[in-house]
Amino acid sequence: VQLPFTAFRELRYETHRHRSRTGWVHTFGYLDANGSPYYVFGQENSIGSVFDGVTNLPYTSHVDSIELKDTPRLRSAEYDLLWKLYPFTQNYLDHLHLLIGGGLSASHMAAKNGLRQTDTTGSLDPSTVNPLFPAHGIQLRNSSTEYSEGTGYVHLGVGYVYPFLDIHALDVRIIASAGKGGGYLKHEEKAIIDVSGTPLISESHVRGNSEMNARRLDLEAGYAITIYDIRVRLFARMRQEHLTISSAEMRTGNGLEKMNAALTLASGGQPDLTPFLLEKMKNPAPYPEAEGYIRGIGIEAGIVF
């Protein structure tokens, strides 16, 4: 899913080692991205008339317009709890720490698509006054897809903070995660096709459940400055996630009798509905694997006490 530029909001509460050799990190993040592109396509074809000395050859006109509407939205939230352990005390190894913990993540994607297509054709004879434009075809199509997913993770990582010039610091963190989760898919299609005043309705749906194994790698590097107990940090982050479907169950429902009727009428100059019907009759299934990258830059501000 390609979405426009957006922001990932994160709240982090962190306790450092100070006088002890341990610490805790609580992190809550939330993402809400959406977009609503809208497209209109149209064409108009015309053919003139020729007088051959006896009769006028007919004049033909064809107007076709298509409207597409797509409104994707992705919401995601996650919570992570990490235990910080400082196992070394010698020299610069004093700033090396281990990160051990777990987390939960959940996401919900919803996308609605709409299509309206109208075909109008007609012909006239230049010797007459009024042209004739009978309706040729109207197609309305709406689809909606919702996908929800939840995953639990176990984290293991290492981090290093390098202070310099009293108030400055560089920090690097890498965390490897493994987890298990599940997803639920709900997809619905509805089409209304009106060919020369004969409406046809086609409906279909897909329901699915899946279990997943997840692997994730988080890399984070930043620069921090602390002035009067106010700490500001600039950082860059990259996340790679790999999901493998361990089991899936799909259920479909189709109005086959309506589709067969529409397929019969898809001839004789009518709009070709075959690709549309084949898309409805196939039995989809989730991909066995999925992977992707999330990259970003950010700024943190906090109070050190």
C-alpha positions in Angstrom: 0.0 0.0 0.0 1.5 3.3 -1.1 0.4 6.2 1.1 1.3 9.9 1.2 4.0 11.3 3.6 2.9 11.1 7.2 4.2 11.2 10.7 4.7 8.4 13.2 3.9 9.7 16.7 5.8 8.1 19.6 5.8 8.6 23.4 8.9 7.2 25.2 9.5 7.0 28.9 13.1 5.9 29.8 14.9 5.4 33.0 18.7 5.4 32.7 21.2 3.6 34.9 22.3 6.6 37.0 23.4 4.9 40.2 22.3 1.4 39.3 23.2 -1.0 36.5 19.7 -1.3 35.0 17.0 0.7 33.4 13.7 0.5 31.6 12.3 1.8 28.3 8.5 2.2 27.7 7.6 3.1 24.1 4.1 3.7 22.6 3.8 4.6 18.9 0.9 5.4 16.7 0.5 5.9 12.9 -2.5 7.2 11.1 -2.1 7.7 7.3 -4.8 8.2 4.7 -5.3 9.5 1.2 -8.2 10.1 -1.1 -7.2 10.3 -4.8 -9.9 11.0 -7.3 -9.6 10.5 -11.1 -11.9 11.3 -14.0 -11.2 10.0 -17.5 -13.2 10.8 -20.6 -13.2 10.5 -24.4 -15.4 11.6 -27.2 -15.2 10.2 -30.8 -17.1 11.7 -33.7 -17.5 10.8 -37.3 -18.8 13.3 -39.9 -21.2 12.8 -42.8 -20.6 12.7 -46.5 -23.2 13.4 -49.2 -22.7 11.1 -52.1 -25.1 12.9 -54.4 -28.0 10.7 -53.4 -28.0 10.1 -49.7 -26.2 11.3 -46.6 -23.9 8.9 -44.9 -24.7 8.8 -41.1 -22.9 10.8 -38.5 -21.7 8.8 -35.4 -20.7 10.0 -32.0 -19.4 8.1 -29.0 -18.9 9.5 -25.5 -17.2 7.5 -22.7 -16.5 8.7 -19.2 -14.9 6.9 -16.2 -14.7 8.1 -12.6 -12.4 6.4 -10.1 -12.3 7.0 -6.4 -9.9 5.4 -3.9 -9.6 6.1 -0.2 -7.0 4.1 1.6 -6.3 4.5 5.3 -3.7 2.7 7.5 -3.7 2.9 11.3 -1.0 1.2 13.4 -0.1 1.2 17.1 2.6 -0.6 19.0 3.9 -0.8 22.6 7.3 -2.0 23.6 8.9 -2.6 27.0 12.6 -3.1 27.2 14.9 -3.8 30.1 18.3 -2.1 29.9 21.2 -4.0 31.4 24.8 -2.5 31.6 27.1 -5.6 32.0 30.4 -3.8 31.7 32.2 -1.2 33.8 35.6 -0.9 32.0 36.4 2.4 30.2 34.1 3.0 27.2 32.4 -0.3 27.6 30.6 1.3 30.5 28.2 2.9 27.9 27.4 -0.4 26.2 24.0 -1.9 27.3 21.8 -4.8 26.4 18.1 -4.5 25.6 15.7 -7.3 26.5 11.9 -7.3 26.4 8.8 -7.7 24.4 6.1 -5.8 22.6 2.7 -5.8 20.9 1.7 -4.3 17.6 -1.7 -4.0 15.8 -2.6 -2.5 12.5 -5.8 -1.9 10.5 -6.0 -1.1 6.8 -9.2 0.0 5.1 -9.5 0.8 1.4 -12.7 1.7 -0.5 -12.7 1.8 -4.3 -15.5 3.2 -6.5 -15.9 3.2 -10.2 -18.6 4.7 -12.4 -18.5 4.2 -16.2 -20.9 5.5 -18.7 -21.0 4.8 -22.4 -23.3 6.8 -24.7 -23.4 6.3 -28.4 -25.7 7.6 -31.2 -26.1 8.5 -34.8 -27.9 11.1 -36.9 -28.6 11.8 -40.5 -27.7 15.4 -41.6 -31.0 15.6 -43.5 -32.9 15.3 -40.1 -33.1 17.8 -37.3 -32.8 15.8 -34.1 -29.9 13.4 -33.4 -30.5 10.1 -31.5 -28.4 9.2 -28.5 -29.7 6.0 -26.8 -28.1 4.8 -23.6 -25.4 2.2 -24.3 -24.1 1.2 -21.0 -23.7 2.2 -17.3 -21.5 0.4 -14.8 -21.2 1.1 -11.1 -18.7 -0.8 -9.1 -17.8 -0.5 -5.4 -15.3 -2.6 -3.4 -14.1 -2.4 0.1 -11.1 -4.2 1.7 -10.4 -4.3 5.4 -7.4 -6.1 6.9 -6.6 -6.3 10.7 -3.4 -7.7 12.1 -1.9 -8.3 15.6 1.5 -9.5 16.5 3.4 -10.2 19.8 7.2 -9.8 19.8 10.2 -10.8 21.9 13.1 -8.3 21.6 16.8 -8.7 22.0 19.2 -5.9 21.2 22.3 -3.9 22.0 22.9 -0.2 22.3 25.7 2.2 22.9 25.8 5.9 24.0 29.0 7.8 23.4 29.0 11.1 25.4 31.5 13.9 24.4 32.0 17.5 25.4 29.8 17.2 28.4 26.4 17.9 26.9 26.7 16.0 23.6 26.2 12.3 22.8 25.9 9.9 20.0 23.8 6.8 20.4 23.3 3.7 18.3 20.7 0.9 18.9 20.0 -2.3 17.1 17.2 -4.7 18.1 16.3 -8.0 16.6 12.7 -9.3 17.2 10.8 -12.5 16.6 7.0 -13.0 17.1 3.8 -14.6 16.2 0.5 -13.1 15.2 -2.7 -13.3 13.2 -4.6 -11.4 10.6 -8.2 -11.1 9.4 -9.3 -10.2 5.8 -12.7 -8.9 4.7 -13.2 -8.1 1.1 -16.5 -7.2 -0.6 -17.5 -6.4 -4.2 -20.7 -5.0 -5.6 -21.4 -4.1 -9.2 -24.4 -2.8 -11.0 -24.3 -3.0 -14.8 -27.0 -1.4 -16.9 -26.9 -2.4 -20.5 -29.6 -0.6 -22.6 -31.9 -0.5 -19.6 -31.3 -4.1 -18.4 -29.7 -3.8 -14.9 -27.6 -6.6 -13.5 -26.3 -6.9 -9.9 -23.2 -8.9 -9.0 -22.0 -9.3 -5.5 -19.1 -11.3 -4.0 -17.1 -11.4 -0.8 -14.0 -13.0 0.6 -13.3 -13.7 4.3 -10.0 -15.0 5.6 -8.0 -15.8 8.7 -4.3 -16.3 8.9 -1.5 -17.1 11.4 1.9 -15.5 10.9 5.5 -15.8 12.0 7.3 -12.5 12.2 10.9 -11.3 12.2 11.9 -7.7 12.6 15.1 -5.7 12.7 15.3 -2.1 14.0 18.3 0.2 13.5 18.4 3.6 15.1 21.2 6.2 15.2 21.0 9.7 16.7 22.7 12.7 18.1 21.6 14.3 21.4 22.3 17.5 23.3 21.3 18.2 26.9 20.9 21.8 28.1 19.5 22.6 31.5 18.0 19.1 31.9 16.3 19.5 28.5 17.4 16.7 26.1 16.9 17.1 22.3 17.7 14.2 20.0 17.8 14.0 16.3 17.7 10.4 14.9 17.4 8.3 11.8 15.6 4.9 11.9 15.2 1.9 9.6 13.0 -1.1 10.2 12.9 -4.3 8.2 10.0 -6.7 8.8 9.4 -10.2 7.3 6.1 -12.0 7.7 5.5 -15.7 6.8 2.0 -17.1 6.7 1.9 -20.3 8.7 -1.7 -21.2 8.0 -4.6 -19.6 6.2 -8.4 -20.2 5.8 -10.3 -18.5 3.0 -14.1 -18.4 2.4 -15.7 -16.9 -0.7 -19.2 -16.2 -1.8 -20.3 -15.3 -5.3 -23.6 -14.7 -7.1 -22.7 -17.0 -10.0 -26.1 -17.0 -11.7 -25.9 -13.2 -12.0 -22.4 -13.4 -13.3 -23.3 -15.9 -16.0 -26.2 -13.7 -17.1 -23.9 -10.8 -17.4 -21.3 -12.8 -19.3 -24.0 -13.8 -21.8 -24.8 -10.2 -22.5 -21.1 -9.2 -22.9 -21.2 -9.4 -26.6 -22.5 -7.7 -29.7 -20.8 -4.4 -29.1 -21.6 -4.3 -25.4 -18.8 -3.5 -22.9 -16.5 -6.5 -22.4 -17.2 -7.7 -18.9 -15.1 -10.9 -19.0 -12.1 -9.6 -17.1 -14.4 -8.1 -14.5 -16.2 -11.4 -14.0 -13.1 -13.5 -13.9 -11.8 -11.3 -11.1 -14.9 -12.0 -9.1 -14.9 -15.8 -9.7 -11.3 -16.5 -8.7 -10.5 -17.7 -5.2 -7.9 -15.3 -3.7 -5.5 -16.2 -1.0 -2.9 -14.3 1.0 0.6 -14.2 -0.2 2.9 -16.8 1.6 5.4 -14.1 2.5 5.6 -10.4 2.8 8.5 -8.0 3.7 9.2 -4.3 3.6 11.2 -1.4 4.9 10.1 1.6 7.0 12.6 4.5 6.9 12.3 7.8 8.6 13.9 10.7 10.5 12.7 12.3 13.7 13.2 14.5 16.6 12.8 13.8 20.3 12.5 16.2 23.2 12.5 15.2 26.9 13.4 16.1 30.4 16.3 14.5 32.2 15.9 14.1 36.0 
